Amino acid sequence: MRTTSERPTTSVLLIDGSKNQRTYWADQLRRCSLDYEIVEASDGQSGMDLYQSRRIDCVVLELGLPDQSGFQTLVELVPIAKRPHIAVIVLTQMTQRGVWELAKQNGAYVCLAKKFTSDEDLDRVIQRAVAFVGQMPKEDRYRPI
């Protein structure tokens, strides 16, 4: 039971092979809102393990991962692209438009380039993505076992 002093939180899983990038974006999100609970993973497999072991509202995913393609992780997170059960935002160093379109076709809510994204941009997109997935009828959401 929640006490009146507890605030609702949005749990965000940052999956990025670069410790510096994970730390930077985690710090930026914490500056934007005290409501974020940030969890970090250094590769796709540890990200999936964390995702399966706890409540996660949004995944912020780098496509260039040390152990597997970020697309592989994306497809594991959102196996049916039209029925996302989790908000996934691709935040990547890759700037090719074709890569972005492919990410969106595979279930990402949006794809952002790190060098052109501010902390406020990421905060706003996380809020929209979580709200979008939360508004889907339960029968249209899909969460693998």
Steps between C-alpha positions, in 0.01 A plus 500: 500500500637838400537766766417861422869591493584245231497625144410289201808421297572418140757224474739551209750239383798649316674242281827635360845347470668829591522561875559871435187525287287306752620720784446818299141417399409364844623824659313708242173317566541533877544874453178516299285316754523344844237251383746289299639176632798434272641151445807450280621211286826480306381254233193343348501180705536672838233748387259216423581334833419823686187552293372153586583531870324827589237753401628718216282771343737612225819375336748746349709294260826562313510294179876447514546248782812298586333156513225510238320729262273753664241387246512151649432650843221716355329199343527308829342793684227559240439173315181635339581852378138616478424378854773636728480401864792723592599847387834476316690809395806456283764757595797432279818640349384366162360781290390317185129558435458143372617366835248721679215385277594136552502553877150652488375218275629254761310655791700800622276792596756741358865506397721790611858596419703559816682801364175680415300404811475706818408372843164680470436331163567156646289572810206613285525197268517257794183649647319480165617145427397369842161670468453358148566141607287549812202619293493191282214261586633212710396246239715682242812493715727201482750398765696179444538259789 
